[in-house]
Amino acid sequence: MDRASLLLLVIILFSIYLFSDLTTADKTIDLAAESGMIFPLSYSSLPPRVEEDFRRRRRLHQSQLPNAHMNLYDDLLANGYYTTRLLIGTPPQEFALIVDTGSTVTYVPCSTCKHCGKHQDPKFQPELSSTYEAVKCNPDCNCDDDGKLCIYERRYAEMSSSSGVLSEDLVSFGNQSQLSPQRSVFGCENAETGDLFSQRADGIMGLGRGKLSIVDQLVDKGVIDDSFSLCYGGMEVGGGAMVLGKISPPPGMVFARSDPFRSPYYNIDLKQMHVAGKSLKLNPKVFNAKHGTVLDSGTTYAYFPKEAFNAIKDAVIKEIPSLKRIHGPDPNYDDICFSGAGRDVAEIHNFFPEIAMEFGNHQKLILSPENYLFRHTKVRGAYCLGIFPDRDSTTLLGGIVVRNTLVTYDRENDKLGFLKTNCSDLWRRLASPPDSPAPTSPATQNKSSHISPSPGPASSESPTVDLPGVFRIGVITFEVSISVNNASVKPNFSEIADFIAHELEIQSSQVRLLSISTSGNEYRLKWGIYPPQSSEYISNNTALNIMSLLKENKLRLPGQFGSYKLLEWKAEQKRKQNWWEKHLLGVVGGVMISLLVISVMVKLALVWRRRQQEEATYEPVSATVKEQELQPLSSSETSNA
């Protein structure tokens, strides 16, 4: 082989080697790129759940997964929270849990708790659940002093706390849910302090970002999409709806980006505020300090950094010159309140301006007055700002901001959606059974006596809770039968009334016994629920809660006298009176008083006139009398003389 051929062969072999090396390098780069998508270097300092997020999003398929449709109860301002009903164990034990997007653990008080308050429902009894298991100590949890069980502890800003044992059991989401019961980890409380101890609600349903969150657990199991929605009722309405899982975004929904890597809270990229259509021209950085702008369903009011708070307050005051500034209902707080707007909530938009929140994508969420005001509890027709300055520079948006607003927490796409809507109407739509049959659950296990539905036609005629967003209930009546254990012992009706008031969360004076009939050991009682003495109607929130309890036969009464059975119930709306009906008595009274006054005045005028006439004809004795010419007598008078 000559030199030229040898040189050509070397060149060919070198080219093949070089091409092969480049191909291998390309493959290495591709693999590194693919690996980087799952384990990017820029995320190396982030929480471990980042990897879970990427795996979860690749695992979610395009087919529609089932949803859990759940009702919300209570009222944001009256109770300080909204609750939903969750069932735990086999057979299920029911609990009223505060819906909290700022918490990552769901927990309920357990029968072993030595320092737990008196709550709405009996404590969870693990020994009665055939599917209960305590979570054994493992490297992924904090363990107890004996190193046997996993424990948790949560402390909150208002100095309340909860601690206990992490447990696992079957969790059910109610009869309206398409989602079947799922095994989930929750906290079995052994101690609670502060507001958690004194509140009526049983515990917390954690919806925040975290591996113990009920949402994260359901998503990790692949049973729901990585999304959920909340919809709170409006001012004086209360209640609402919740959906665990994905819903189609309604037309008109505005979105804000939410960064899951900044904090476990649901933050939004708020950039500017507008009052009455006028920009406050604030530096966008003011909304990005510390934790940024956080949406927290467990908080009642809205808190802004001092600079933003002062700007919003001054702009609102500038728009309401006709209203009078007054003191707040609580002398311990310097609330900013105004009177003169009238008692009708539907009319307050005629006095107070709209506020708009502008997001990074330039979309705006309009806040009506009900989204930043609360009623003055001592002055009729007065309202106070539900916006306060925040000490640590975080913008914290509580539930008041999203009243009558559907909020979709689209965690899969890192965004939050907002749509102004009638949440009471949405509650009615979600309350109707879905197209597919819902999984059934056994009866709730409870020591208190449930009022069981009557098999007769009376119960089938009971109305459904199908009312408009704002309704006026004048009275709610229901009949129950009591089968006493001992015929010689007469039930204490006053005690029963107190129990009813306690269960319905109303005043004892609102519960009245309307009629009693007896037959052997059975008493038939008709009860009436009336508005408080200071109101014409039962508040929407209270009426909705009462009707829901009656409809679902969840009213619990003491079992010391015997068994109870709900026969029928009825809610009577009080028709809104027109002006004449509302003021008829006043008008009639005014007319009668006017006629009486006129009559008295006429009589006085006649008396005065008569006296004037008498004074005109009266001549004093000393007065000179004009002599009159004597008239001659007539002939007849002369002859008679």
NUVO-274032 format. One record per residue (C-alpha): x, y, z; residue in one letter. Coordinates in pm, whole numbers, plus 50000, padded with zeros to 5 digits. Layout:
XYZA
...
END
This chain:
500005000050000M
501565033349896D
501725063850115R
498745080449946A
496495050250008S
497695047550367L
497055084250426L
493575080950274L
492815051050499L
493915069950809V
491745099450711I
488715076450661I
489225058650995L
489685091951176F
486485105351017S
484545074651127I
485905078351482Y
485135115451490L
481595109951359F
481025082251614S
482295104651898D
480045133351791L
477035110251776T
477775097452126T
478195133152246A
474815142152096D
473215113052278K
474855123752601T
473555159152557I
470035146252484D
470085124752795L
471345153353002A
468615175552864A
465945149552939E
467365144253285S
467485181753338G
463755184353271M
463125161353561I
465945171853792F
466885207253678P
469965221953843L
468165254653909S
465765235954140Y
468485219754349S
467735241954649S
463965236754636L
461825213254849P
461815176154762P
458235178154637R
459495194654314V
460375160454177E
456935148054280E
455315177054092D
457085168053768F
456275131153800R
452675139053893R
452135161353593R
453505135053355R
451265108953520R
448015128553488L
446145116653183H
443755135652960Q
440585117053060S
438305134753309Q
438765121553660L
435905122253913P
435245152254136N
434235155054498A
431335179654522H
431025192254880M
428915218455055N
430275247255260L
428545258355579Y
428725286755832D
429485323155762D
432825340555726L
432095370255953L
429645354156194A
431815323556258N
435205334656127G
435405305255888Y
433645282055647Y
433315244955717T
432615213555519T
431595178855632R
434125150555612L
433535114355712L
436365093355855I
436485056155937G
434385024955889T
431595030355974P
432135067455905P
432215093256181Q
431275128056064E
433125160656136F
432755197656059A
436175209455940L
437335244755861I
438325247855496V
441855262155511D
444095267655209T
446845279555444G
447135246055627S
448725214055499T
447335189255753V
443795176855811T
443095168656176Y
440245160656413V
440125156356793P
440465120256903C
438955102157198S
442455100257351T
442785138257356C
443385151257707K
443235188157618H
440615193257348C
437655216957360G
433955209757324K
433175210156954H
430275204856719Q
430585167056694D
431825139056921P
435535131156909K
436865105856661F
436975071156815Q
439685050456642P
438615019056827E
435245020156649L
436775020856299S
437744987456146S
439995004755889T
441985027256126Y
445785025156154E
448285047756328A
451235056756102V
454345038556224K
457575057456279C
459605060555957N
462395082555813P
459855105855644D
458145117655963C
458775130956311N
458455103256568C
457195102956925D
459465098957225D
459135061057211D
460095060156843G
456965040756753K
454465064856592L
454595094756358C
453455127256514I
452625162356389Y
452445197056542E
451085229056391R
451255264256537R
449415294256397Y
449895331856401A
447055337556648E
448975315856900M
446755285056865S
448245250656815S
447375214456737S
449405182956795S
448795145956781G
449455113056604V
449435108756227L
446845082556136S
445425066355826E
441825056855759D
439105056955498L
437915092555420V
434545098355254S
433425130755089F
429635128455113G
426795114854903N
427085142454642Q
430615132354552S
431565111854248Q
434775102954429L
434745070254619S
436135068854976P
439945069754987Q
442525059755246R
444205091855362S
446575103555632V
445205127955889F
446055140656234G
444475124356540C
444615153156790E
445905148057142N
446085184957235A
444845218357105E
445155254157233T
443845289057159G
441095293656902D
441355257156801L
440325247857154F
437405272357181S
435955271256829Q
432765252156752R
434195235356440A
435815201656502D
439105206856321G
440895217256002I
440785204555645M
444205213355505G
444155222955136L
447625238755116G
450635225954926R
452355197155106G
452505159455109K
450035157255401L
447495179855229S
444295161355142I
444545175054786V
448135163054740D
447245128754871Q
444305124754632L
446365137654338V
449265114254422D
446815085254418K
445705096054070G
442025098254169V
441525135654100I
443165161653879D
445545186154042D
442955213254100S
440175223454337F
437665251754362S
435995271554641L
432975294254619C
431885314554922Y
428445329854975G
427955367554982G
427275392255262M
424585378555497E
424235347255280V
426995323755396G
427495288055284G
428885279154944G
430425250354754A
433725232154713M
434965209154438V
438005186754480L
439195180454127G
439065198453796K
436185219253660I
435975236453323S
436825273653358P
433595293453306P
433575322053051P
434755354653201G
437085339053460M
440245359753512V
443525343153606F
446605352053807A
449905333353809R
450765314254127S
454375304254196D
454425270454376P
458155272754447F
458015305054644R
456105291254943S
453535264655036P
450875292055026Y
448755301154726Y
450265333954609N
449265355954315I
451195382154119D
449305413354226L
450745444454058K
448355473754115Q
445175485354288M
442425507354145H
439635525454333V
436615538254138A
438535531953817G
441545552753924K
444985537053962S
446665542154300L
450055542354121K
451705520954388L
455105505354331N
454375468754235P
457175457954468K
454985466854766V
452825436154691F
455845413354653N
457505417954992A
458175388255220K
455615361255125H
454155382654844G
450385383554797T
448785352754955V
445195340554924L
444175322855245D
440665309055300S
441385304955672G
441795342655718T
438725364755752T
439795399555636Y
442345414955397A
445715427955514Y
447945450755304F
451365466055365P
450955499855534K
451725520055220E
449085501755017A
446575501955302F
446775539755346N
446415545354973A
443325523054950I
441745537955264K
442275573955150D
440955566654801A
437785550254937V
437135578755184I
437555603854900K
434765586654706E
432175587554988I
431915623955103P
428205620155181S
428755593355447L
429595600955809K
432705586355976R
431805568556301I
433485547156566H
433695509656518G
431645483656708P
434565473056928D
436315500657128P
439445479157143N
439955483156767Y
440275514556557D
437915503156283D
437155526755996I
433355528355974C
430735549455797F
427015554855848S
424305566455610G
424465539255345A
421125523055438G
420255488455566R
419775471655227D
422965453455135V
421915453254770A
422135491254765E
425575497054917I
427155498054570H
425365531354526N
427485545954807F
430835527554807F
433185524754506P
434485493554335E
438065482854395I
440055464554126A
443095442254171M
445345441853863E
447505411053804F
450775406653618G
448935396953299N
446945429853322H
443705411553397Q
441615426853675K
439455412253950L
436695436654045I
435865438354416L
432355450554491S
431705467154831P
430765433554987E
434335422154912N
435925447855142Y
433175458455387L
431495442855687F
428365453755871R
428595475156182H
427025453656454T
425755482656665K
424655509256414V
422075501556150R
422985511555798G
426675514555888A
429605495555739Y
433305491855819C
436385485455608L
437435449055615G
440925459855509I
443705464255764F
447455472155768P
449785442255790D
452835443256017R
455205420555827D
454715435355476S
452825405055342T
449635411055144T
447165386155290L
443805382555116L
441225365555338G
437835351355257G
436085385455255I
437845393854925V
436345363754745V
432765364554875R
430395355154594N
433455345854389T
434365312254240L
438075306354295V
439775278154105T
443145266954239Y
444615252853916D
447755237854067R
448575218053755E
449025250153553N
450265272053841D
447455297353828K
444385308354022L
441115317353850G
438465341853974F
434875346453862L
432255368354031K
429125347154063T
426225338754290N
427795311954505C
424445302754660S
423185294554313D
426365274854244L
425785256554572W
422335246154445R
423735233954113R
426465213554282L
424015200454541A
422045182654270S
423245146954212P
425835143753935P
425145123853621D
427005093553746S
425765076854064P
427575087154379A
429125060854603P
427055053754908T
428395054155260S
427115036955570P
425235056555831A
427215080056045T
428425065456371Q
427515088456658N
426475085957018K
423815112756985S
420385103256854S
419845111056489H
416365121756384I
415605094756131S
413415102055829P
409865090255835S
408965064055573P
405575079955529G
404575104755260P
405145134155489A
408905132755453S
408715130455075S
406775162855069E
409435181655259S
410905209255045P
414415208454909T
416865235654987V
416325252554653D
416185289654715L
417655320154541P
420835336354661G
419055361954879V
415845350055042F
413725360555336R
412665332455567I
410155343255829G
409735309856007V
410915273655976I
408625247456126T
409215210356174F
407415181856345E
409095153656532V
407745123856719S
409375112257042I
408915076557162S
409725078657533V
411275049757721N
409165054958031N
405555066257991A
405545080258344S
408355104558264V
407245135458075K
409865150357840P
411375183257948N
410355204757654F
412405234757768S
415515213057777E
414755199557430I
414305235257303A
417715244457443D
419275214257272F
417625224056942I
418945259656976A
422445246857053H
422415222656759E
421125248956516L
423495275656657E
420685300356734I
419295317257045Q
416955297657269S
414355325257233S
414105317256862Q
412845281756931V
409145279157016R
406975248857084L
403855254056871L
401775223056948S
401825190057141I
399825158457085S
400265125257263T
399365089157195S
400595063857451G
404355066557480N
404625088657171E
404705126557170Y
404225146256850R
405835180556877L
405705209356632K
408535234156666W
408995268256509G
412265286456444I
411755324056434Y
414045353856365P
415845370856654P
413885398456821Q
415895425256642S
415315410856291S
412425405956053E
413925374855891Y
416135345555976I
419555353255828S
420355335355503N
423275316655653N
421285304455953T
418285294755741A
420495275855496L
422215256555775N
418905247755944I
417295236355620M
420335215755526S
420285197955863L
416575190955832L
416805179955471K
419665156055544E
418145144755877N
421255154756068K
419615172656358L
420895155756674R
418895155756996L
419705139657333P
418755103057358G
417915104257728Q
414145105057670F
413845080457381G
414025078857003S
413175106756764Y
411745107656415K
411445137456181L
407955138156028L
407985169555814E
409425204255790W
408605236255608K
410315269655548A
408035299155494E
409405328755305Q
408215362455426K
407085381755123R
408825414855077K
406255441655153Q
405705470754917N
405815506355045W
402085507855126W
402095474555310E
405165483855507K
403915518455605H
400125513155609L
399805515155988L
401945546155995G
399925562455719V
396575553655885V
397875565556221G
399145597656065G
395815603955891V
393875597756212M
396155620556411I
395855646856139S
392045644456145L
392055646756524L
394305677356512V
392115693356246I
389005685556450S
390505701256759V
391625731556561M
388145735856410V
386565733856754K
389035758956891L
388295781956598A
384555779756660L
384995787057031V
387215816656951W
384685830056700R
381805826656946R
383765845257210R
384545872756964Q
380885876356886Q
379965877457255E
382545904357319E
381195924657025A
377545924857161T
378435931657524Y
378175968157638E
379545978357976P
377255995558227V
379136028258209S
378866030257833A
376786058557679T
373676045357513V
372366064057215K
368806075257268E
366266061457028Q
363166078656908E
359996064557059L
357716048756807Q
353976055756825P
351806027356933L
349646010856677S
345886014856684S
345385979956811S
347785985657096E
345926018557176T
342506002057184S
343805974757406N
345256000557635A
END
